[in-house]
Amino acid sequence: MIICKAKDYTDMSRKAANIISAQVIMKPNCVLGLATGSSPMGTYKQLIDWFKKGDLDFSKVSSVNLDEYRGLAPEHEQSYRYFMNTNFFDHINIDKSRTHVPDGLASDVEKFCRDYDKLIEEVGGVDLQLLGLGRNGHIGFNEPSDVFARDTHCVDLTPSTIEANKRFFESEEDVPRQALTMGIRNIMMAKKILVVVSGEDKAEALKEAIYGPITPQLPCSVLQLHPDVVIIADEAALSKM
């Protein structure tokens, strides 16, 4: 595990974008595992800037996203498909038919989850998985639990996650109570994992993720077992270490 200190959010985003751009340049047909939320937004913005300057080509890249709210259509402004389109895909030359986000409207959730697992295998597995870090240590929507969930599954969101995400909705009542998410096995099968962490509110979870015991009560702690993890965190997020 490599821990890279960034001065602030902008510096963190640029450092993360450097690693992703290197992956795309070294393997133009790579598979990127992508995340949503405020943490990776700066990284996507930097990648878009480099693409517009002619430094990057995403035409052969495929992607699979970590998660999606259950019950939201792709066109819903708070769906993660909408997030990815408006914050990244619409601004680069990626083939959207090769971008994959879980279907929040899937009628047969169990079947969809198994199909999503197969899809990840069929595209060749994830070369680089981008992750954010939840205040309670969740990665994707893998919430604190008694066991590590292996594969793609439907999860009930914890009150702390609902609280953290309510700023994106008109009210807390509008926040979906469930989500579809890749499991821990899916994440850990990625060849390389890149974690971006910003803000003092993530400092305790980050410290425990690196130095604490490996436990499903802190899902991010499992990253200690992966052979190639890079964590890029700003000074605020590293303040308790």
ChimeraX attribute file (.defattr): number of C-alpha atoms within 10 A of each C-alpha:
attribute: neighborCount
match mode: 1-to-1
recipient: residues
	/A:1	14
	/A:2	10
	/A:3	13
	/A:4	15
	/A:5	17
	/A:6	23
	/A:7	11
	/A:8	15
	/A:9	23
	/A:10	15
	/A:11	17
	/A:12	26
	/A:13	26
	/A:14	18
	/A:15	19
	/A:16	27
	/A:17	21
	/A:18	15
	/A:19	13
	/A:20	20
	/A:21	20
	/A:22	12
	/A:23	18
	/A:24	20
	/A:25	14
	/A:26	10
	/A:27	13
	/A:28	17
	/A:29	16
	/A:30	21
	/A:31	25
	/A:32	23
	/A:33	25
	/A:34	22
	/A:35	25
	/A:36	22
	/A:37	14
	/A:38	10
	/A:39	21
	/A:40	24
	/A:41	17
	/A:42	19
	/A:43	24
	/A:44	22
	/A:45	17
	/A:46	19
	/A:47	24
	/A:48	22
	/A:49	15
	/A:50	17
	/A:51	17
	/A:52	14
	/A:53	9
	/A:54	9
	/A:55	12
	/A:56	19
	/A:57	18
	/A:58	18
	/A:59	14
	/A:60	15
	/A:61	19
	/A:62	22
	/A:63	25
	/A:64	23
	/A:65	22
	/A:66	27
	/A:67	28
	/A:68	28
	/A:69	26
	/A:70	22
	/A:71	18
	/A:72	19
	/A:73	18
	/A:74	20
	/A:75	12
	/A:76	12
	/A:77	14
	/A:78	17
	/A:79	21
	/A:80	26
	/A:81	27
	/A:82	17
	/A:83	19
	/A:84	20
	/A:85	16
	/A:86	12
	/A:87	18
	/A:88	18
	/A:89	19
	/A:90	13
	/A:91	16
	/A:92	19
	/A:93	17
	/A:94	18
	/A:95	15
	/A:96	14
	/A:97	8
	/A:98	14
	/A:99	20
	/A:100	18
	/A:101	22
	/A:102	24
	/A:103	24
	/A:104	23
	/A:105	14
	/A:106	16
	/A:107	10
	/A:108	8
	/A:109	17
	/A:110	13
	/A:111	11
	/A:112	18
	/A:113	22
	/A:114	13
	/A:115	13
	/A:116	22
	/A:117	17
	/A:118	12
	/A:119	14
	/A:120	18
	/A:121	12
	/A:122	9
	/A:123	14
	/A:124	11
	/A:125	21
	/A:126	24
	/A:127	19
	/A:128	25
	/A:129	26
	/A:130	23
	/A:131	25
	/A:132	23
	/A:133	22
	/A:134	24
	/A:135	19
	/A:136	20
	/A:137	24
	/A:138	22
	/A:139	28
	/A:140	27
	/A:141	28
	/A:142	31
	/A:143	24
	/A:144	19
	/A:145	13
	/A:146	11
	/A:147	10
	/A:148	18
	/A:149	19
	/A:150	14
	/A:151	17
	/A:152	26
	/A:153	22
	/A:154	22
	/A:155	17
	/A:156	15
	/A:157	19
	/A:158	15
	/A:159	10
	/A:160	13
	/A:161	18
	/A:162	17
	/A:163	12
	/A:164	13
	/A:165	15
	/A:166	16
	/A:167	11
	/A:168	13
	/A:169	13
	/A:170	9
	/A:171	10
	/A:172	14
	/A:173	10
	/A:174	11
	/A:175	19
	/A:176	18
	/A:177	16
	/A:178	18
	/A:179	22
	/A:180	27
	/A:181	27
	/A:182	27
	/A:183	23
	/A:184	22
	/A:185	13
	/A:186	20
	/A:187	25
	/A:188	20
	/A:189	15
	/A:190	20
	/A:191	15
	/A:192	20
	/A:193	23
	/A:194	19
	/A:195	22
	/A:196	24
	/A:197	28
	/A:198	26
	/A:199	17
	/A:200	17
	/A:201	15
	/A:202	21
	/A:203	22
	/A:204	17
	/A:205	24
	/A:206	29
	/A:207	16
	/A:208	17
	/A:209	21
	/A:210	18
	/A:211	11
	/A:212	13
	/A:213	13
	/A:214	17
	/A:215	16
	/A:216	20
	/A:217	18
	/A:218	26
	/A:219	28
	/A:220	29
	/A:221	23
	/A:222	18
	/A:223	21
	/A:224	16
	/A:225	11
	/A:226	15
	/A:227	12
	/A:228	16
	/A:229	21
	/A:230	19
	/A:231	21
	/A:232	23
	/A:233	29
	/A:234	24
	/A:235	19
	/A:236	19
	/A:237	25
	/A:238	22
	/A:239	16
	/A:240	14
	/A:241	12
